[in-house]
């Protein structure tokens, strides 16, 4: 098992329930292949530059342990979601 961090930026115009449901879906994917250590809600923040004519985004930091194959699957799911405007997955040194 490797340790990973993933930063997600959701569209700022999402309803709270929809945002929580999408976050739970991603946490479920992680839980199926590993364990979720923590989820930090950073809230709505101004973007460094405009993305898709948006100036703000809703940020989350997920910390998890998983097999080396999970980041590829997680990235695939991030890409097909229209509500995710940016993401990053990094492997932490153990």
Number of C-alpha atoms within 10 A of each C-alpha: 11 14 19 22 19 18 18 21 22 24 22 21 12 13 10 10 9 11 18 12 12 16 16 12 13 15 19 14 16 22 15 11 16 18 18 19 13 12 16 11 12 12 12 15 13 13 13 8 10 11 13 8 7 14 14 19 23 21 21 19 18 20 21 22 20 18 14 13 9 18 19 11 12 16 14 11 14 18 13 9 11 9 17 20 18 15 16 13 17 12 15 12 7 6
